[in-house]
Amino acid sequence: MSAVPQVSGWQEGFLAVLPAVQLHAEIQFRRLNADRREEAIAETVAAACVNFQLAAAQGKLNVVYPGSLGDFAVRHVRTGRHVGGAQDAAKDAMSPACHRRYGVRVSRFCESRSADVASGWQQAVIADRKVPVPDLAAFRIDFSQWLQTCSGRDRSIVTALIAGEQPSEVADRFGISRGRVSQLRRQYEQRWLKFQGEAA
């Protein structure tokens, strides 16, 4: 969007139509989750404000109506355009424009996994960008299989430890001593090495 000339006195007029613009945006974006809805509404208000100021600079406020102003601003947001910024790239997998054009769906890695297996170790592995991709893929497969050989309680303890919980927190959570947490940690390490075919 091009720069808008500075015009004095238009702010009061925009404040008069602002509730209608906000209501229109709230209705149009009601199906989005809370964070995305709030961002879309804010972006709509910003787009409407810029267009209202532009109309004031061109002396066309007599043809600006709250409904058309809000509708134009909503369409502006839905196309992935931003006030003061570039339009969303259609080839960016995180872009709403890409989602609409190619039907891309982005979800968390752990959405399709069981909660006890997925809650901690996957996030730790994903966060480590220095691991080569083949090693990372092999680890995810092997570790998931190894966890399935553990009891439900052991899986929960392993997940808590890898998620970064302190031994004292794990001990309190599972009703065991800190010494027992240390013993279990060594046992899990030995069992993992054995599963990998390495000497414990």
N, C-alpha and C positions, 0 to 999 in steps of 0.2 A: 504494500500500500504506500502511495506517495506521501510526502510530508504535507501536513495540513497547515494552512496559514493561521496565524494567531488572530482571533477575533474576540473582542471584549463583549460581555453581556449575554453570551449564549448559554452560560452555565445554568442560569435559572430556568431557562426553557428546557434544558436537558433533564434537570432534576424533576421537572413536572412530568416528563414521559418515562422517567427511570423505573417507577414501580411497574408499569405495563410491560416494559422490556424485560425486567427481571422475572415477572410472572410467566411471560411467554417462554423464556429460557428454561424456567423450572418445569414447565409442562413438557417442552420438547425433549429435555434431557432427563426426564424422571426415571427412565429405565437404567441409567448408568449407576455404577456403584458410587458411594458417597464422595470419595476423593475425586473421581473423574467428573462427577456431576458438579461439584463445587468449582473445579477448574474451568469446566465448560461454561458455566454461568458467568464467572468472572471474565472470561475471554469474550463472551457475548456482550457484556456491558461495556467492555473496553472498545470493541468494534463499533458498537452503537454510538458511543461517545465520540469517537473519531469521525464517524460519518455525519453525526449531527453537527459537529464543529465545521466540517467541510461544507455542509449545506448552508450553514450560517455565513461562511465566508463567501459563498456564491450567491447569497441572497435568495435562497430557495426554501427557507424554513416554512413558507406558506404551503408547500406541497409535501412536507414531511409529516407522516402520521405514525403514532406509536406502534401500530400493528405491522406496518410495512418496514419500519425501522428495526423492530425486533426480529421480524422474519428474515430480513437481509443479514442481520448480525448472526443469527443462528446458522444460516446457510454458509456464511463466512467461516464459522468455527467448524462446521461439519466437513468442509473441504480441506481441513487441516491447515488453514492459514492462521497466522498469528499477528497481532498488532505489534509493530516494531520488530518483527522477526521474519525469518524465512518460512515458506510453506513446508509442511511435512513431506519428506521424500517418500515416493511410492515404493521405493526399493528397500526402505528401512523396515525390517521386520517388526519393530516396536511402534511403527507409525500407524495411526488410525486409517490413513489413506491407503496404506498397504493392506490392512485388514479388510477394508471395503472392496478394493480392486481385485485382490487375489484370494480373498477368503481365508487369510492367514489367521490362526488362532494361537495366542500366546498363553501358556499356563505355567504354573510353578512345576519344577521338576518332580517334587514329591507329591503332587496331587493324585497321581495314579498308583501310589505305593501305600502299603499299610502304615498306619501312624507310628507304630512302635519302631519299625525299621527305618522310616524315612525322616524322623524328626531331627536328628542331629548329624549323623556322619555324612550324609549327602551334601549338606550345606558346607561342612568343613572341606570336603573334597572339591566342591565347585569353587570355593574361595581361593584355592591354591592354583594360581595361574601358571606357576613355573613347572608343573608336572607335564611331561609330554602327553599328547592326546592318546596314543595307543596304551600307555601305562595307566592313564586315568580311566579309560574304558575298561581295561582288564580288571583294574581294582574294583570298579563299581560292580561288575558282574561277580567276581570272586567273593567280594566282601558280603554282598547280598546273599549269595549261596551259603557262605560260612555262617552268617547270622541265622539262617533257617535251621542250622544244625543245633543251635542253642535253645535253651528253654525260654519261655516268654519272659521270665524274670531276668535271666542273663541278658537277653536282648535289650531289655529296658535299662539295665545297669550300663551295658556297653554304650548304648546310645547316649545316656546321660553323661558318661565320661568323655566321649568324643565331642559332645556338644559344648564342653568346656566347664561343666559344673565342678566345683571344688570337691575333694574327697569328703570333707565334712558335710557338705550339702547332700552328697550321694548317700553318706552314712545315715543322716537324719531321715532322708526321704524313704530309704528302704529298711530302716530299722536295724542297721548293722553297725559295727564299730569301724573306726577309721582304719585300724589295722587290718580288718577283714577286707576293706575296700582295696588296700594295697595288695593283699594276697590274691584277690580276684583279678586285679589288674595284671599280675604276673601270670596267673593261670590262663587268662584270655590271650595274652601274648604268646604263651607256649602253644596253646591250641590253634591259634592263627598260623604260627610258623609250621606246625605239624600239618595243618590243612594245605599249606602252600608247598609241602614237601621239603621244607628246610629243617635243619637241625635246631632243636630248641635250645 
